[in-house]
Amino acid sequence: MGDSDITVRHALLRTIIIVAFAILVVNLFQMTVIRHAYYQGQALENRQDRFRVRAPRGRIYDRDGNVLAANLYTSDITVPRKCLTAAGPDSTLNRLIEWFGLDRWETIDKLQQQAARKNQLVLVADASQARIFTVEERGRDLPGVKVVTHSRRQYLFGPLFAHSLGYLGEIGPADLDSTSDIYSQGDYIGKMGVEAAMEPVLRGTAGIKLEEVNASGRVVGRQPVWVQDVVPGTDVHVTMSLKLQQTLAAAIGDRPACAVALDVRTGEVLAAYSNPAFDPNIMGGSLTTKQWNDLISDPNKPLFNRITQATYPPASLFKTITSLAGLSGGHIGTATVLESCGGGWTFGGRYFRCWKKGGHGALDHTGALVNSCDTYYYQLGVRLQVDELAAAARAMGLGSRVTTEFDDEVKGNVPDSAWYDRHMGKGKWSRGVLMNTAIGQGELLVTPIQMAVVAGRIASSGAMPDPTFVKDPAPVRRQPKPLPFRAEYLSWLREAMRRTVAEGTGRTARLKTVSVAGKTGTAQNPHGNDHAWFMCFAPVEAPEVCLAIIVENAGHGGTEAGPIAHAFLAKYFHEDEADSVAVAVPVEIPEGAD
């Protein structure tokens, strides 16, 4: 190779070096001067991560200051969704499954259920400190694995307030679409009860902070920058009493039943218990598909809120309204004696039986209510007009929602002439339907809370406001319309109900030191044994509390529901059980009695 060839090659190499250097200088100039702002922003994005911090949810207290629902702070171990597509023997997911001793297929199934709605999946909920330390120590070998600390709702009394307080559940896609400015994926919201009704108050406002992170996403900065402060949710005080709720639950036991107690003076719900119930603590994220399926397929329907959603015929409790309608319409007086009861009454070629096979004999209006004589009320029913009886029922709160807080409350059914025309055909029904309605059967349907309202409005002459479950923050209250019944009729009815407890079918609810007024009922059930009803209020002279109870498939109201009322009232009035006329001394109720 000659000297000229070497010279050419040196020149070429110098040229290449100069060109390459020139390109580097130009690119460096462009990055540091021309596009400085752009690349500075990119660099900040690479080292700063934006975090949304959920607000602590407001706590729920009972009327006496006892905490019913609080927040328990726990840590979950989460994995990125992409772990499911790379779950081989040497994968991050497989290592975690082995380290933690998890069932592989059960774990993958649980993660797959979350994958449709989350990017970061919960592998271990409420993780132990040992498992958290494992993740922290081996973090470099576990890309995308995070320990996420959050608050979990804790219901301190489990099923006791389940249907009244409700529970939290993960927000669904439909709700998220309409509230994306408030909630994010993975947030929890109230699903029923007070949790749902007071959601805007309890939830608070999430905060947003910027944290300095390294390439693997680990926080390395010392001081976060808060873009938006966290605003904790507001605490809520409900009207219910822990001790009264416990009393109701203990008196009901394991029977399917429901009871609602109201303060006659304010309409506040003092206790409301629906059984069977469920544990709301399992509803907030850790519920498996199997657990959910077990809940919704349980024949006892533990998720079913009997307080506001279950409807039943009111049975003989409705005779109080039939009496008011008859008195107000001038069809009967308080002392009117109708045809003697010989165990039933014939109308339209059909024999309608009274609950007392041997009959009650001749009774006036007061005696008929005290002894719950069906024969008397059959005769009164056919004297009324269908719309006349329906109007009296609606004036007492039946056929409509009585709370302003629970959107899932049902209205029940109060049939009038238009209803019968729609369902039976115009002109194709007879006045015989009034006989069943007059004794609270047939197409008439009510909820337990509605019957508690009926008892309260009888006790207060209509002054009791609509029920509320929330005491503070004070909700918007609906004031009742004046009752369309004369004062002397309501006074007569209260006295007849007092005698029902003192000497009639409601004797199992008697107290020694406090006067109680009530009405028993036994509702026919086409699917099984009769339901037992009882409603009452006390003291009769200056009513403070009213109560409605139904025990499903139990039989007679006086023998099954009356003792529950007795237990509640004895607790409410602090009456010594040893001195009260308790069911420890059996009260004889005739067979088949209301």
C-alpha positions as CSV (number, residue, x, y, z in Angstrom):
1,M,0.0,0.0,0.0
2,G,1.5,3.3,-1.0
3,D,1.8,6.6,0.9
4,S,-1.0,8.1,-1.2
5,D,-3.5,5.5,-0.2
6,I,-2.7,6.0,3.5
7,T,-3.1,9.7,3.1
8,V,-6.6,9.3,1.4
9,R,-7.7,7.0,4.2
10,H,-6.6,9.3,6.9
11,A,-8.4,12.2,5.2
12,L,-11.6,10.1,4.9
13,L,-11.4,9.1,8.6
14,R,-11.0,12.7,9.6
15,T,-13.9,13.7,7.5
16,I,-16.1,11.0,9.1
17,I,-15.1,12.1,12.6
18,I,-15.7,15.7,11.8
19,V,-19.2,15.0,10.4
20,A,-20.1,12.8,13.3
21,F,-18.9,15.4,15.8
22,A,-20.9,18.1,13.9
23,I,-24.0,15.9,14.1
24,L,-23.6,15.5,17.8
25,V,-23.0,19.2,18.3
26,V,-26.2,20.0,16.3
27,N,-28.3,17.5,18.2
28,L,-26.9,18.7,21.5
29,F,-27.7,22.3,20.5
30,Q,-31.2,21.3,19.5
31,M,-31.8,19.4,22.8
32,T,-30.2,22.0,25.1
33,V,-31.4,25.2,23.4
34,I,-34.1,24.7,20.7
35,R,-36.1,22.0,22.5
36,H,-34.9,22.6,26.0
37,A,-38.4,23.1,27.4
38,Y,-39.8,19.9,25.9
39,Y,-37.1,17.7,27.1
40,Q,-37.1,19.3,30.6
41,G,-40.8,18.4,30.8
42,Q,-40.1,14.8,29.7
43,A,-37.4,14.5,32.3
44,L,-39.8,15.8,35.0
45,E,-42.5,13.3,33.9
46,N,-39.9,10.5,34.2
47,R,-39.0,11.3,37.7
48,Q,-42.3,12.5,39.1
49,D,-45.4,10.3,39.4
50,R,-48.9,11.4,40.1
51,F,-50.7,9.7,43.0
52,R,-54.4,9.9,43.9
53,V,-54.9,9.6,47.7
54,R,-58.4,8.5,48.8
55,A,-60.1,10.4,51.5
56,P,-60.8,8.7,54.9
57,R,-64.5,8.0,54.9
58,G,-66.6,9.5,57.7
59,R,-67.4,7.3,60.6
60,I,-71.0,6.4,61.6
61,Y,-72.1,6.7,65.3
62,D,-75.3,5.7,67.0
63,R,-77.5,8.2,68.8
64,D,-75.5,7.7,72.1
65,G,-72.1,8.2,70.5
66,N,-71.1,4.5,70.0
67,V,-69.0,3.9,66.9
68,L,-70.9,1.6,64.5
69,A,-68.7,2.0,61.4
70,A,-65.1,3.0,61.3
71,N,-62.0,2.8,59.0
72,L,-59.4,0.1,59.5
73,Y,-56.1,0.7,57.7
74,T,-54.6,-2.3,55.9
75,S,-52.1,-3.1,53.2
76,D,-52.6,-5.1,50.0
77,I,-49.9,-6.7,47.9
78,T,-50.8,-5.9,44.3
79,V,-49.4,-7.1,40.9
80,P,-49.8,-5.5,37.4
81,R,-52.4,-7.0,35.1
82,K,-49.7,-8.1,32.7
83,C,-48.5,-10.7,35.2
84,L,-51.5,-12.9,34.1
85,T,-50.1,-13.2,30.6
86,A,-46.6,-14.1,31.8
87,A,-47.3,-16.6,34.6
88,G,-44.6,-19.1,33.8
89,P,-42.4,-21.0,36.3
90,D,-39.9,-18.2,36.5
91,S,-42.4,-15.4,36.5
92,T,-42.9,-12.8,39.2
93,L,-46.4,-14.1,39.8
94,N,-45.3,-17.6,40.2
95,R,-42.5,-16.6,42.6
96,L,-45.0,-14.8,44.8
97,I,-47.4,-17.7,44.8
98,E,-44.6,-20.0,45.9
99,W,-43.2,-17.6,48.6
100,F,-46.7,-17.0,50.1
101,G,-47.9,-20.6,49.8
102,L,-51.0,-19.7,47.8
103,D,-53.1,-22.0,45.8
104,R,-52.1,-21.4,42.2
105,W,-55.3,-21.9,40.3
106,E,-57.5,-20.3,43.0
107,T,-55.2,-17.2,43.0
108,I,-55.1,-16.9,39.2
109,D,-58.9,-17.2,39.1
110,K,-59.3,-14.4,41.6
111,L,-56.9,-12.2,39.6
112,Q,-58.7,-12.9,36.4
113,Q,-62.0,-11.7,38.0
114,Q,-60.3,-8.4,38.8
115,A,-58.5,-8.0,35.4
116,A,-61.6,-6.8,33.6
117,R,-61.8,-3.6,35.7
118,K,-58.3,-3.0,37.2
119,N,-54.8,-2.5,36.0
120,Q,-53.2,-3.3,39.4
121,L,-54.6,-6.5,40.8
122,V,-54.9,-7.5,44.5
123,L,-52.9,-10.6,45.1
124,V,-53.0,-10.6,48.9
125,A,-55.6,-8.5,50.7
126,D,-54.8,-7.3,54.3
127,A,-51.3,-8.7,54.0
128,S,-49.3,-9.7,57.1
129,Q,-46.2,-7.8,58.1
130,A,-44.0,-10.8,57.1
131,R,-45.4,-10.8,53.6
132,I,-45.0,-7.1,53.3
133,F,-41.3,-7.3,54.4
134,T,-40.8,-10.0,51.8
135,V,-42.0,-7.7,49.0
136,E,-40.0,-4.7,50.3
137,E,-36.8,-6.7,50.6
138,R,-36.9,-8.3,47.2
139,G,-38.5,-5.3,45.4
140,R,-35.8,-5.2,42.7
141,D,-36.7,-8.7,41.6
142,L,-40.5,-8.0,41.6
143,P,-41.1,-5.4,38.9
144,G,-44.6,-3.8,39.1
145,V,-45.4,-5.4,42.5
146,K,-46.6,-2.8,45.0
147,V,-47.7,-2.6,48.6
148,V,-50.8,-0.4,48.7
149,T,-52.0,0.9,52.0
150,H,-55.7,1.9,52.2
151,S,-58.6,2.1,54.6
152,R,-61.2,-0.7,54.8
153,R,-64.6,-0.2,56.2
154,Q,-65.1,-1.9,59.6
155,Y,-68.5,-2.6,60.9
156,L,-68.0,-3.1,64.6
157,F,-71.2,-5.0,65.2
158,G,-71.3,-7.1,62.0
159,P,-74.8,-8.2,60.9
160,L,-76.6,-6.2,63.7
161,F,-77.0,-3.1,61.6
162,A,-76.4,-4.6,58.2
163,H,-79.7,-3.6,56.5
164,S,-79.9,-0.1,58.1
165,L,-76.3,1.0,57.6
166,G,-75.7,-1.0,54.4
167,Y,-72.2,-1.6,53.1
168,L,-69.5,-0.4,50.7
169,G,-68.9,-2.0,47.3
170,E,-66.5,-1.2,44.4
171,I,-67.9,1.3,42.0
172,G,-69.3,-0.2,38.8
173,P,-68.7,1.0,35.3
174,A,-72.1,2.6,34.9
175,D,-71.6,4.8,38.1
176,L,-68.0,5.5,37.1
177,D,-69.0,6.9,33.7
178,S,-71.4,9.4,35.3
179,T,-69.2,10.4,38.2
180,S,-65.6,10.3,36.8
181,D,-64.9,13.7,38.2
182,I,-65.5,12.4,41.8
183,Y,-64.5,8.7,41.7
184,S,-61.8,6.6,40.1
185,Q,-61.6,2.9,39.2
186,G,-61.2,0.9,42.4
187,D,-63.1,3.4,44.6
188,Y,-65.8,2.1,47.0
189,I,-69.2,3.7,47.4
190,G,-72.2,3.0,49.6
191,K,-74.4,0.3,48.2
192,M,-77.4,0.4,50.4
193,G,-78.7,1.8,53.7
194,V,-77.2,4.9,55.4
195,E,-73.9,4.3,53.5
196,A,-75.7,4.9,50.2
197,A,-78.1,7.6,51.4
198,M,-75.3,9.7,53.0
199,E,-72.6,8.9,50.3
200,P,-72.0,12.6,49.4
201,V,-71.4,13.4,53.1
202,L,-69.4,10.4,54.1
203,R,-67.0,10.0,51.1
204,G,-64.9,13.2,51.4
205,T,-62.6,14.4,48.6
206,A,-59.5,12.6,47.3
207,G,-56.2,14.3,47.3
208,I,-53.5,14.4,44.5
209,K,-49.8,14.4,45.1
210,L,-46.6,14.2,43.1
211,E,-43.8,11.9,44.2
212,E,-40.3,11.5,42.9
213,V,-39.7,8.0,41.7
214,N,-36.9,6.0,40.1
215,A,-37.0,4.0,36.9
216,S,-38.7,1.0,38.6
217,G,-41.4,3.2,40.1
218,R,-40.0,3.2,43.7
219,V,-40.5,6.5,45.6
220,V,-37.1,8.1,46.1
221,G,-38.1,11.7,46.9
222,R,-38.3,13.0,50.4
223,Q,-41.1,15.5,50.2
224,P,-44.2,15.0,48.0
225,V,-45.8,18.0,46.3
226,W,-49.6,18.2,47.0
227,V,-51.6,19.4,44.0
228,Q,-54.9,18.9,45.9
229,D,-55.4,18.3,49.6
230,V,-57.3,15.4,51.0
231,V,-60.6,16.4,52.6
232,P,-61.8,13.7,55.0
233,G,-65.5,12.6,54.9
234,T,-67.9,14.0,57.5
235,D,-69.0,11.8,60.4
236,V,-72.7,10.8,60.5
237,H,-74.8,10.1,63.6
238,V,-77.8,7.9,63.1
239,T,-80.9,7.9,65.1
240,M,-80.7,4.3,66.2
241,S,-79.6,3.0,69.6
242,L,-77.1,0.2,69.9
243,K,-78.7,-1.1,73.1
244,L,-82.2,-1.1,71.7
245,Q,-81.0,-2.7,68.5
246,Q,-79.3,-5.5,70.5
247,T,-82.5,-5.9,72.5
248,L,-84.6,-6.4,69.3
249,A,-82.1,-8.8,67.8
250,A,-81.9,-10.9,71.0
251,A,-85.7,-11.1,71.2
252,I,-86.1,-12.1,67.6
253,G,-83.3,-14.7,67.8
254,D,-82.7,-16.8,64.7
255,R,-86.3,-16.5,63.3
256,P,-86.9,-14.7,60.0
257,A,-88.5,-11.5,61.2
258,C,-88.4,-7.8,61.1
259,A,-89.0,-5.1,63.7
260,V,-89.0,-1.3,63.5
261,A,-89.2,1.1,66.5
262,L,-89.8,4.9,66.1
263,D,-89.8,7.9,68.4
264,V,-93.4,9.1,68.2
265,R,-92.4,12.7,69.0
266,T,-89.7,13.0,66.3
267,G,-90.1,10.1,63.8
268,E,-86.5,9.0,64.5
269,V,-85.8,5.3,64.0
270,L,-84.7,4.0,67.4
271,A,-84.1,0.5,66.1
272,A,-84.7,-1.4,62.9
273,Y,-83.7,-5.1,62.6
274,S,-84.1,-7.5,59.7
275,N,-83.2,-11.1,60.1
276,P,-81.6,-13.1,58.6
277,A,-78.8,-10.6,58.0
278,F,-75.3,-10.7,56.5
279,D,-71.9,-9.5,57.6
280,P,-71.1,-6.2,55.8
281,N,-67.4,-6.6,56.7
282,I,-67.0,-9.2,53.9
283,M,-68.6,-7.0,51.2
284,G,-65.7,-4.5,50.7
285,G,-63.4,-6.1,48.2
286,S,-62.5,-9.5,49.7
287,L,-65.7,-11.2,48.7
288,T,-65.1,-14.1,46.3
289,T,-67.5,-15.1,43.5
290,K,-68.4,-18.2,45.5
291,Q,-69.3,-16.2,48.6
292,W,-71.4,-13.8,46.6
293,N,-73.2,-16.7,44.9
294,D,-73.8,-18.3,48.3
295,L,-75.3,-15.0,49.6
296,I,-77.7,-14.4,46.7
297,S,-78.8,-18.1,46.4
298,D,-79.4,-18.5,50.2
299,P,-83.1,-19.4,50.5
300,N,-83.3,-17.3,53.7
301,K,-82.4,-14.2,51.7
302,P,-79.9,-12.5,54.1
303,L,-79.4,-9.6,51.7
304,F,-83.1,-8.8,51.6
305,N,-84.0,-5.7,53.6
306,R,-87.3,-6.6,55.2
307,I,-87.5,-3.2,56.9
308,T,-88.3,-1.3,53.7
309,Q,-88.5,-3.8,50.9
310,A,-90.6,-6.8,52.2
311,T,-94.3,-6.5,51.7
312,Y,-96.9,-8.5,53.6
313,P,-100.7,-8.4,54.1
314,P,-101.2,-6.3,57.3
315,A,-103.8,-8.7,58.6
316,S,-105.8,-7.5,61.6
317,L,-103.5,-4.6,62.2
318,F,-105.5,-3.0,59.3
319,K,-108.7,-3.2,61.3
320,T,-107.6,0.0,63.0
321,I,-107.8,1.8,59.7
322,T,-111.1,0.1,58.7
323,S,-112.6,1.3,62.0
324,L,-111.5,4.9,61.3
325,A,-112.9,4.8,57.7
326,G,-116.2,3.4,59.0
327,L,-116.4,6.1,61.7
328,S,-115.4,9.0,59.5
329,G,-117.9,7.9,56.8
330,G,-120.8,7.7,59.2
331,H,-121.2,4.0,58.5
332,I,-120.8,3.0,62.2
333,G,-120.4,4.4,65.7
334,T,-118.1,3.5,68.5
335,A,-120.8,1.6,70.3
336,T,-122.6,0.1,67.3
337,V,-123.5,-3.6,67.7
338,L,-123.7,-5.6,64.4
339,E,-124.9,-9.1,63.7
340,S,-123.7,-11.6,66.3
341,C,-120.6,-13.6,65.5
342,G,-121.2,-17.3,65.4
343,G,-117.8,-18.2,63.9
344,G,-118.3,-16.6,60.5
345,W,-120.6,-14.6,58.2
346,T,-122.3,-15.4,54.9
347,F,-122.1,-12.9,52.0
348,G,-122.9,-13.5,48.3
349,G,-123.5,-17.2,48.9
350,R,-120.0,-17.6,50.4
351,Y,-119.2,-18.3,54.1
352,F,-116.4,-16.2,55.5
353,R,-114.9,-17.6,58.7
354,C,-113.8,-15.8,61.8
355,W,-110.6,-16.8,63.5
356,K,-112.6,-17.9,66.6
357,K,-114.4,-21.0,65.5
358,G,-117.0,-20.8,68.3
359,G,-117.6,-17.2,67.5
360,H,-117.5,-14.0,69.7
361,G,-121.2,-13.5,70.1
362,A,-122.7,-10.0,70.0
363,L,-120.0,-7.3,70.2
364,D,-120.0,-3.5,69.9
365,H,-117.3,-1.7,67.9
366,T,-114.9,-1.5,70.8
367,G,-115.3,-5.2,71.7
368,A,-114.8,-6.2,68.1
369,L,-111.5,-4.4,67.9
370,V,-110.2,-5.6,71.3
371,N,-111.1,-9.2,70.4
372,S,-110.2,-8.8,66.7
373,C,-113.5,-10.3,65.5
374,D,-113.4,-11.0,61.8
375,T,-117.2,-11.3,61.5
376,Y,-117.7,-7.8,62.7
377,Y,-115.2,-6.4,60.3
378,Y,-116.7,-8.3,57.3
379,Q,-119.9,-6.5,58.0
380,L,-118.2,-3.2,58.4
381,G,-116.2,-3.7,55.2
382,V,-119.2,-4.2,52.9
383,R,-120.7,-1.0,54.2
384,L,-117.7,1.0,53.0
385,Q,-116.7,2.0,49.5
386,V,-113.5,0.7,48.1
387,D,-112.0,4.2,47.5
388,E,-113.2,5.3,50.9
389,L,-111.1,2.6,52.6
390,A,-108.1,3.2,50.3
391,A,-108.2,6.9,51.1
392,A,-108.1,6.1,54.8
393,A,-105.1,3.8,54.3
394,R,-103.2,6.3,52.3
395,A,-103.8,9.0,54.9
396,M,-102.0,6.8,57.4
397,G,-99.0,6.4,55.2
398,L,-99.7,3.1,53.3
399,G,-99.2,2.8,49.6
400,S,-96.3,5.3,49.5
401,R,-92.7,5.6,50.6
402,V,-92.4,6.9,54.1
403,T,-88.6,7.6,54.3
404,T,-86.7,10.2,52.3
405,E,-83.3,8.4,52.6
406,F,-83.7,4.9,51.1
407,D,-84.2,4.9,47.3
408,D,-84.9,1.2,47.3
409,E,-87.9,1.5,49.6
410,V,-91.1,-0.1,48.1
411,K,-94.5,1.4,48.3
412,G,-96.6,-1.6,48.9
413,N,-100.1,-1.7,47.5
414,V,-103.4,-0.1,48.5
415,P,-106.0,-1.3,46.0
416,D,-108.8,1.2,44.9
417,S,-111.5,0.9,42.3
418,A,-109.0,2.0,39.5
419,W,-106.6,-0.8,40.6
420,Y,-109.4,-3.4,40.5
421,D,-110.5,-2.2,37.1
422,R,-107.0,-2.6,35.7
423,H,-106.3,-6.0,37.2
424,M,-109.7,-7.6,37.2
425,G,-111.5,-5.8,34.4
426,K,-113.9,-2.9,34.6
427,G,-117.1,-4.0,36.3
428,K,-115.8,-7.6,36.8
429,W,-115.2,-7.3,40.5
430,S,-117.7,-7.2,43.3
431,R,-117.9,-5.5,46.7
432,G,-116.9,-8.8,48.2
433,V,-113.2,-7.7,47.8
434,L,-113.9,-5.3,50.6
435,M,-114.4,-8.2,53.0
436,N,-110.8,-9.3,52.6
437,T,-109.4,-5.8,52.6
438,A,-111.3,-4.9,55.7
439,I,-109.4,-7.5,57.7
440,G,-106.1,-6.7,56.1
441,Q,-105.9,-9.5,53.6
442,G,-106.3,-9.8,49.8
443,E,-104.4,-7.5,47.5
444,L,-103.4,-5.1,50.3
445,L,-99.6,-5.1,50.9
446,V,-97.5,-3.1,53.5
447,T,-93.9,-2.9,54.7
448,P,-92.9,-3.2,58.4
449,I,-91.8,0.4,58.5
450,Q,-95.1,1.6,57.1
451,M,-96.9,-0.3,60.0
452,A,-94.7,1.4,62.5
453,V,-95.7,4.7,61.0
454,V,-99.4,3.7,61.3
455,A,-98.9,3.0,65.0
456,G,-97.1,6.3,65.4
457,R,-99.7,8.3,63.7
458,I,-102.5,6.7,65.7
459,A,-100.5,7.5,68.9
460,S,-99.8,11.1,67.9
461,S,-103.1,11.9,66.1
462,G,-101.0,12.3,62.9
463,A,-98.3,14.7,64.3
464,M,-95.4,12.2,64.1
465,P,-93.1,13.2,61.2
466,D,-92.0,10.7,58.6
467,P,-89.3,8.3,59.8
468,T,-85.6,9.2,59.5
469,F,-82.5,7.1,60.1
470,V,-80.1,10.0,60.3
471,K,-79.8,12.5,63.1
472,D,-76.7,14.5,62.2
473,P,-76.2,16.1,59.6
474,A,-79.9,16.7,59.9
475,P,-81.8,15.5,56.8
476,V,-84.6,17.4,55.0
477,R,-87.8,16.2,56.8
478,R,-91.2,15.8,55.3
479,Q,-94.0,16.9,57.7
480,P,-97.1,14.8,57.6
481,K,-100.4,16.0,56.3
482,P,-103.2,16.3,59.0
483,L,-105.2,13.2,59.4
484,P,-108.8,13.3,58.0
485,F,-110.2,11.7,61.2
486,R,-111.9,13.5,64.1
487,A,-110.0,13.7,67.4
488,E,-112.6,11.7,69.3
489,Y,-112.3,8.8,66.8
490,L,-108.5,8.7,67.3
491,S,-109.0,8.9,71.1
492,W,-111.5,6.0,71.0
493,L,-109.0,4.0,68.9
494,R,-106.2,4.5,71.3
495,E,-108.3,3.4,74.2
496,A,-109.5,0.3,72.3
497,M,-105.9,-0.6,71.5
498,R,-105.0,-0.1,75.2
499,R,-107.7,-2.6,76.1
500,T,-106.4,-5.0,73.4
501,V,-103.1,-5.2,75.4
502,A,-104.7,-5.0,78.8
503,E,-107.4,-7.7,78.3
504,G,-107.4,-8.8,74.6
505,T,-105.2,-10.6,72.1
506,G,-102.2,-8.4,72.9
507,R,-101.7,-9.3,76.5
508,T,-98.2,-10.7,75.9
509,A,-96.9,-7.1,75.4
510,R,-98.1,-5.8,78.8
511,L,-95.8,-4.0,81.2
512,K,-96.4,-3.5,84.9
513,T,-95.5,0.2,85.2
514,V,-96.3,1.6,81.7
515,S,-99.5,1.4,79.8
516,V,-99.2,-0.1,76.3
517,A,-101.7,0.1,73.4
518,G,-101.4,-2.4,70.5
519,K,-103.0,-4.6,67.9
520,T,-102.2,-8.1,66.9
521,G,-102.5,-9.7,63.5
522,T,-102.0,-13.1,61.8
523,A,-101.4,-12.7,58.0
524,Q,-102.3,-15.6,55.7
525,N,-99.4,-16.8,53.7
526,P,-100.0,-18.8,50.5
527,H,-96.4,-20.1,50.6
528,G,-96.4,-21.5,54.1
529,N,-97.4,-20.9,57.7
530,D,-99.1,-17.6,58.7
531,H,-97.0,-14.5,59.6
532,A,-97.3,-13.1,63.1
533,W,-97.9,-9.3,63.4
534,F,-97.9,-6.8,66.3
535,M,-97.9,-3.1,66.4
536,C,-98.0,-0.9,69.5
537,F,-97.1,2.4,71.2
538,A,-96.5,3.5,74.8
539,P,-97.2,5.1,77.2
540,V,-100.8,5.5,76.1
541,E,-101.2,8.8,78.0
542,A,-98.2,10.5,76.4
543,P,-96.8,8.3,73.7
544,E,-93.0,8.2,73.2
545,V,-92.3,5.1,71.2
546,C,-94.1,3.0,68.7
547,L,-93.2,-0.4,67.3
548,A,-94.2,-2.8,64.4
549,I,-93.0,-6.4,64.4
550,I,-93.5,-9.3,61.9
551,V,-92.3,-12.8,62.4
552,E,-92.5,-14.9,59.3
553,N,-94.2,-18.3,59.2
554,A,-94.6,-18.1,63.0
555,G,-98.4,-18.3,63.5
556,H,-100.3,-15.9,65.8
557,G,-99.3,-12.3,66.4
558,G,-100.2,-12.3,70.1
559,T,-98.1,-15.4,71.0
560,E,-95.1,-14.8,68.6
561,A,-94.7,-11.1,68.0
562,G,-96.2,-9.7,71.2
563,P,-93.3,-11.0,73.4
564,I,-90.7,-9.2,71.2
565,A,-92.6,-5.9,71.8
566,H,-92.6,-6.7,75.5
567,A,-88.8,-7.2,75.6
568,F,-88.2,-4.0,73.7
569,L,-90.5,-1.8,75.7
570,A,-89.1,-3.2,79.0
571,K,-85.6,-2.2,77.9
572,Y,-86.8,1.2,76.6
573,F,-88.6,2.1,79.8
574,H,-86.0,0.5,82.1
575,E,-88.6,-1.7,83.7
576,D,-87.2,-4.4,85.9
577,E,-87.9,-7.7,84.2
578,A,-88.6,-9.3,87.5
579,D,-91.4,-6.8,88.2
580,S,-92.9,-6.7,84.8
581,V,-95.7,-8.9,83.5
582,A,-93.4,-10.9,81.3
583,V,-94.0,-13.9,79.2
584,A,-92.3,-15.9,81.8
585,V,-95.8,-16.1,83.2
586,P,-97.7,-17.5,80.2
587,V,-100.7,-15.6,78.9
588,E,-103.3,-17.9,77.5
589,I,-104.3,-17.0,73.9
590,P,-107.1,-19.0,72.3
591,E,-106.1,-21.3,69.4
592,G,-106.2,-19.5,66.1
593,A,-106.2,-16.0,67.7
594,D,-104.7,-13.0,66.1
